[in-house]
Amino acid sequence: MLREEALTVLGLSKGHTEAQLRTAYKAACLAHHPDKHGGDKDAFLRVREAYTTLNNTPFTHEHEESLIKFFFVWIAWVLKTRQTISKNPCLEIDIDVTFQEVYNGCVKKIVYRRLKFDGNYYTETLYLELTNFRSTYVLPNKGDLDGDVKLRLCLQNDSDFRMDDLISPYDLYVTTKISVYEYYYGVCYSETVLPDGRRVSEGFVPCREGSVRVLPAHGLPYEADGVQTRGDLFVMYEVDMHRRTFGEDARTRLHALFHGSIESETNEEGDLPTESFLSP
């Protein structure tokens, strides 16, 4: 049975509601029921068929009203969301990175959620190479509603190495404690442990001529003119007055350097050399 014929059988219009459909169906069943005096079996079956046809119609008037209401609510939500994002166009994400990851130039995997124009959130995956490290990255068209996303890298540094963006963002600085003897006569065979675990041995350093030693290409990785390279590492020597031990290696080195003889005499404390420490 067609929908127009079913509406005629039940005496309904196209804009009827579900409640009106049920009421008309019950009234028609009572009027044409075969058990009732004057009932009509064929008419009763047509009533049943008409109800089945109209009840299986996908969209009734109430459904249409609900759909229209949902549409306007969705439009209002999208406009409000776009207004909120227009005030803060960048999606900001904080990412924790370790100093070792930055020093090794690792690739950081970033997974986050972004809002699309259909009102749904989708998972986005980015791979950020920590070469040419900086504290903030802005990626266009990767944020909410195809806006920008700002990645703020929070550096977790538990080592003695530090950076200084004012001088060079890829140079590193570290302070090494030395004794007053090493400051006066020079540092003998110093060794620096890099953030990746490698050890760099340094020869004799005459601290009287300067308190900083530069180790080229031992800083942070970066790319210059398509070539991968590293910044420099500055080892700064700081005198620790509590360190007064004068090791045998240093004695031997000083003896060979000054061609003198090293006396074993000490003062009353047993750790400072006497005036006859070096013979002329």
Backbone hydrogen bonds, N-H to C=O, Kabsch-Sander energy under -0.5 kcal/mol:
donor,donor_aa,acceptor,acceptor_aa,energy
6,A,2,L,-2.2
7,L,3,R,-2.2
8,T,4,E,-1.6
9,V,5,E,-2.3
10,L,6,A,-1.9
11,G,7,L,-0.8
12,L,7,L,-2.6
16,H,13,S,-1.1
21,L,17,T,-2.0
22,R,18,E,-2.2
23,T,19,A,-2.2
24,A,20,Q,-2.5
25,Y,21,L,-2.1
26,K,22,R,-2.3
27,A,23,T,-2.1
28,A,24,A,-2.3
29,C,25,Y,-2.3
30,L,26,K,-2.2
31,A,27,A,-1.7
32,H,28,A,-2.0
33,H,29,C,-1.0
36,K,33,H,-1.4
39,G,36,K,-2.5
40,D,32,H,-0.9
44,F,40,D,-2.4
45,L,41,K,-2.2
46,R,42,D,-2.0
47,V,43,A,-2.0
48,R,44,F,-2.1
49,E,45,L,-2.4
50,A,46,R,-2.5
51,Y,47,V,-2.3
52,T,48,R,-2.3
53,T,49,E,-2.2
54,L,50,A,-2.4
55,N,51,Y,-2.6
56,N,52,T,-1.3
57,T,54,L,-1.0
60,T,58,P,-0.6
61,H,16,H,-1.0
64,E,60,T,-2.1
65,E,61,H,-2.2
66,S,62,E,-2.3
67,L,63,H,-2.5
68,I,64,E,-2.4
69,K,65,E,-2.4
70,F,66,S,-2.5
71,F,67,L,-2.2
72,F,68,I,-2.1
73,V,69,K,-2.2
74,W,70,F,-2.5
75,I,71,F,-2.3
76,A,72,F,-2.3
77,W,73,V,-2.2
78,V,74,W,-2.4
79,L,75,I,-2.4
80,K,76,A,-2.3
81,T,77,W,-2.5
82,R,78,V,-2.7
83,Q,79,L,-2.1
84,T,80,K,-2.2
85,I,81,T,-2.5
86,S,82,R,-2.2
87,K,83,Q,-1.2
88,N,84,T,-1.1
91,L,148,D,-2.4
92,E,90,C,-0.7
93,I,150,K,-2.8
95,I,152,R,-2.7
97,V,154,C,-2.1
99,F,156,Q,-1.6
102,V,98,T,-1.7
103,Y,99,F,-2.5
104,N,100,Q,-2.1
105,G,102,V,-0.9
106,C,101,E,-2.4
108,K,106,C,-0.6
108,K,128,L,-3.6
110,I,126,L,-3.2
112,Y,124,E,-2.3
114,R,122,Y,-2.5
116,K,120,N,-2.5
119,G,116,K,-1.7
122,Y,114,R,-2.6
124,E,112,Y,-3.4
126,L,110,I,-3.1
128,L,108,K,-3.1
128,L,126,L,-0.5
129,E,127,Y,-0.6
130,L,106,C,-2.9
130,L,128,L,-0.5
132,N,221,P,-1.7
133,F,130,L,-0.5
133,F,221,P,-0.6
137,Y,151,L,-2.4
139,L,137,Y,-0.5
139,L,149,V,-2.9
142,K,139,L,-0.9
142,K,147,G,-0.6
143,G,147,G,-3.4
145,L,115,L,-3.8
146,D,143,G,-1.1
147,G,144,D,-1.9
149,V,139,L,-2.2
150,K,91,L,-2.8
151,L,137,Y,-3.4
151,L,149,V,-0.6
152,R,93,I,-3.0
152,R,150,K,-0.6
153,L,135,S,-2.7
153,L,151,L,-0.6
154,C,95,I,-3.5
154,C,152,R,-0.6
155,L,153,L,-0.8
156,Q,97,V,-3.2
157,N,155,L,-0.8
158,D,156,Q,-0.6
162,R,173,Y,-2.0
164,D,168,S,-0.7
164,D,171,D,-0.6
167,I,164,D,-1.0
168,S,164,D,-1.8
171,D,168,S,-0.8
172,L,232,D,-2.6
173,Y,162,R,-2.0
174,V,234,F,-2.3
176,T,236,M,-3.0
178,I,238,E,-2.4
180,V,243,R,-0.8
183,Y,179,S,-1.9
184,Y,180,V,-1.7
185,Y,181,Y,-3.2
186,G,182,E,-1.7
187,V,205,V,-2.6
189,Y,187,V,-0.6
190,S,203,G,-0.7
192,T,200,V,-2.8
194,L,192,T,-0.6
194,L,198,R,-3.4
197,G,194,L,-2.1
200,V,192,T,-3.0
201,S,199,R,-0.5
202,E,190,S,-3.8
205,V,187,V,-2.6
207,C,205,V,-1.4
209,E,206,P,-1.8
210,G,207,C,-1.3
213,R,235,V,-2.9
215,L,213,R,-0.5
215,L,233,L,-3.4
218,H,215,L,-0.9
218,H,231,G,-0.6
219,G,231,G,-3.0
220,L,170,Y,-2.4
222,Y,229,T,-2.6
224,A,227,V,-2.6
227,V,224,A,-1.4
229,T,222,Y,-2.9
231,G,170,Y,-0.5
231,G,220,L,-2.0
233,L,215,L,-2.3
234,F,172,L,-2.8
234,F,232,D,-0.5
235,V,213,R,-3.4
235,V,233,L,-0.6
236,M,174,V,-3.0
236,M,234,F,-0.7
237,Y,211,S,-2.9
238,E,176,T,-2.6
240,D,178,I,-3.5
241,M,239,V,-0.7
243,R,240,D,-1.8
244,R,242,H,-0.9
247,G,245,T,-0.6
251,R,247,G,-1.7
252,T,248,E,-2.5
253,R,249,D,-2.3
254,L,250,A,-2.6
255,H,251,R,-2.3
256,A,252,T,-2.2
257,L,253,R,-2.2
258,F,254,L,-2.7
259,H,255,H,-1.1
260,G,255,H,-0.8
263,E,261,S,-0.6
263,E,277,F,-1.1
267,N,272,L,-1.5
270,G,267,N,-1.0
274,T,265,E,-0.8
277,F,274,T,-1.4
279,S,261,S,-0.8
